[in-house]
Every structure is written in C-alpha cells, then in structure tokens.
Amino acid sequence: MRNKCLIVDDEPLARELIYRHAQKFDSLDIVAQCASAEEAAELLREIPVDLMFLDIELPRQSGIQLLKSLHHPPKVIVTTAHREYAMEGFELEVVDYLLKPIRFERFMRAVNKYLQLSTSFQADFQAGRPFIFVRENKKEVKVPLCDILYIEGLGEYIQIHTKQRKVITKMGLNQVAEKLPSQFFLRIHKSYVICTSHVDAYTNTSLEIAGVELPIGRRYKNEVLDMLNYAASLSGV
C-alpha cells in the first residue's frame, strides 16, 4: 500500500529535501506540496492524506495552529528548525519530531515509525481489536470498530449500525466522528458516517452498505469519491 503524503513548508529547499528523502520509499507517494497552512487546509478538504510532513513556523498561521484546526488530521511528522515546539507537538500526538537540517537516516527512522504504527493499527482493525465504549441503557457498551457498518445521526442521539445489532446512544455525530480513525471512517452526509471497508457499491450520489442505500451529501461528495476511488485503485479495480 502506498501512503499519500503532503509536504507543508514555506521554504522551497526544505520541501525539495523532504521530497527527495521520501522518493527513496516505495510506500510513500507525495501527492502535493504546500507553502502555507491555509493552502494545506484547503487541499486537505479535497484530498485524503495519510501522512503530513509539517513545518511549524509558517507565514500567517503556524503548523501547530493548522494541526489544531483539523477535525480529522492525518498522521504528522513535524519538520522544524526549532526545538521549543517539541512538547506541544507530542501533546498533539505527532508521530515524530525532526529538526532541520534533516539527515536521511533520521528521516528514515521517523518514516519507519509511522509505517510500523500504520501497519499495526490496520492489522488490529482487521482483527477486531480496536473499540469504543458508548453509553446504552445506563451501561458502557463495548463496540468493536470493525463491526461498525455505519453511524446515523438522530439529533442529540446516534444509532450505530453494526454487523450484529443497532446501538442507540446520546451523542452527537460530530462527537463520535472525532473518536474514529480517518483511515477507515468517512463522513458522507450530515447524518451519516460510514466504514469504508464495508462499502459494497457506490455512485456519485449514494453508496450501499449491507443492502442499505445511503445518500452522499453534496458538501462531502468530492472527499467521499476521492477516498472510494483511491481505495478501489489499491484493490486493482
């Protein structure tokens, strides 16, 4: 699997160095380079990205501010000339923190760390290990992520449709979406979040999961189709 990567740095030479380092990995695919946080935020709304190489000191808006503003950020490897941001970066659960000038050996360790985390999570997901707890009938109920087909928003409540049953809990759709890994879960409509692994068919306006047809909202259409088309290309479709 090739991981879609974004480089965000206002220095052309720094972007070029990261690009050359990344080219040495068959598993990395640099899909775009941005010189500002605003440009990166706009691109991330259009293209799903697995890994972002993010500089901290950017014009107008910092890399930290960008990261805090994203509801479903990709994995991040910080690239900066300043040590003082390290603690804040790790509090935001970045994969690694690289100081410029970035040697290839150090870059390689960071990428391998990301690849190990990504592979481990995907294996755990497929094995049914990751889960969330939600409140149902005064109990905290364990819901394995791999069992979730889709989640439906019902005002102040959500209904989690799983392979076995439906779970209703008082929680907003935005709230539960923030708990779910963006590699596998996708907002397709103001009322629906789906697990991409369970999509059986799709068109420009709807998709089908376990025999149920769900609408694709206009504001989500580009991101949904990009991700589903990307998944299809990985499967050789």
N, C-alpha and C positions, 0 to 999 in steps of 0.2 A: 504493500500500500504506500502511495506517495502522499506525503503530508503537505498540504497547501500552506505556504508561508508568506508572510508580509514583513517587509523591512520598513521601519519608520525612523528616519534620521534626517536632520536638516543639512548634514554635511555630505556632499556627493562622494568624497573619497572614503568616508566611513561606510556608506551604503555599498560602494563598489567592493570594499574589502569583505564585508559580510556576504555579499553575493558570491564572490569567488570562493570563500570558505564553504558556503552552502552547496555550491556546484559539485563539490567532491563527495556529496552524499546522494546516492541513488534514491533514498527515501524522502528527500526534500525537494519541493517544487516551489520556487519563488514566483508567485503569481502577480505580485505588484510591489512597487517601492513608493513610499510617500515621504514628503519633506516636512509635513506638519501634522499635528494631532487632528486638526479639522479635516484635512484630506483623508487621513486614515479612518476617522469615524464615518465619513461618507462612504468610503469604499467598503467598510465592514457591514454597512447596511445592505449592500448589494451582493457581496461575495462572501460565502462562508470560508473561514480561515481556521486552520488547525493550530498554527504556531506563529507568534508575532515577535520579531526582534525589535525591541522598543528602546529608543533613546529617551533619557529623562528630560534634558534641557532642550526644549523645542520652542520656536517662536510662538508668542501669544498664549498657548496652552501647553502645560508640561505633559510629559508622558504619564506621570502619576495621575494627573487630573483626567487624562484620557481614559486610563485604566479604571478609575473610579466611576466614570460616567457610563461604562458599558454594562448592560444588563446581563449579557451572556458573553463575557470576554473569552477569546481563545487562550490557550496556554501562552505564557510570556517568558522570554529570556531578555532580561534588561541588558542594554549595552550603553555604557556611560563612562565619562572620564572622572566622575565624582563618587567617592566612597560614601559620602554622608547620606546618600539616599538608600543605602543598603537595607537598613532596618525597616523603613517604610515599605520598600519593595517586597521584602519577605513577609511582612504582615499582610500584603495583598496576594500572598501565595504564588509568587512568581517561581518558575522552575529553577532559574539560576540568575546570577548577577555577574556580568562580565565587565571588567574595567578596560578601557581603551589605553593604549593600542592592544587590540585583541589578537593574541597568538593563536595559531590554528590548533595547537594541542589543547589549549584551554577551551576553545570553541568546540572542539570535538567532544570533550568531556561533558559540556553542557548539553549538546545535542543528544549524546548517548543517554544522558539522564532523562531527557524528555522522551526519547524513544522507548526507554525502559518503562517509564510511568504510563505512557500511552498504551503500550502492548499489554502491560499488566492489567490496566483498567479494562481494556477491551476483553481480555480473557475472563476477568472476573464478571464482567457484564454478561457475557455469553454463558457463563457457568451459573448465573443467577445469584451471585453473592451480594452485589450492592443492593441497598434497600433504603426506603424511607419509612418513618413512623408517622401515621396520621391518626387523629382522634375520631373514633367512631363509637357511639353509644357509651360514652364515658370511659372508654379504653383506648390505649395507644396501640394501634394495629400495625403490624409489620407488612409492608407491601414491597416485594422484590421488584426492582426496576425492570428486569427482563420480562416480567409478567404483564406490565402495563401496555395496553394496546393504544389507548388514547385517553385524554382527560377533558372533560366537558365542563365549562363554566356555567354555573347556575346562580348568578347574582352573588350573594355572600357565601355561597357553597360551591363545591366542585364535586363531580361524580367521576371517580377513577374507574375506567373500564379495563378490567384485567382478563386474562385467559379464563379464570375460574369464576369470577363474580364481579359485582359492582360495589364500590365503596363510596359512600357519601360522607363528606366531612365539611365543617365550616372553615373555609379557607378561600382566599381569592385566587384566581387563575394566575395572576402575576406572581403571587407569593410562592405557589408550588413550582412555577416555571423556573424560578431562581434557584431551586434546590436540585434541579435536574441537569445532568451533563449535556452540554450543547452538541456533543458528538453524536448523540443518539436521539435527542428530543428536539422538536421543532414546533414553534408557534405557527399555525397555518390560518388562523382566523381569530377574531376577538373572543370567540367562545371555545376554541379547541387548541390543545397541544397534543401532538402525536409522537409515537415512537417510530422513527423512520425504518427500523428493522422489520416492522410488521406491515408496511405498505404493500398491498397486493397489486394495485393498478392505480394509474393517475392520468388526468388530462390537465388542460390549462386552467380548469375551473373547479375540479374536485378530485378527491382520491378515495380509494377503497381500502378498508381495513376489516378483516374478518367478516366480509359480507355487508359492511355498513358503509354507505357513501357519505363522505364529509365534505363540506364546501371549503374552497380555498379563498380567503378574503383578498380583495384587490390590493390592499396595502402590503400584504405578505407574499403576493404572487411571485415576484422576482426571486426573493430569497428561497422560497419553497421549491420552485422549479430548478433553480441553480443547484440546490443541495440534492434533489432527487435525480437530476441528470448527472451530477457528479458521482453519486452512488452507483447509478447504472453503468457509468463508464468504468468504474472499478471492477464491476462484475462482468465486464466484457460484453455488455448489451449494446 
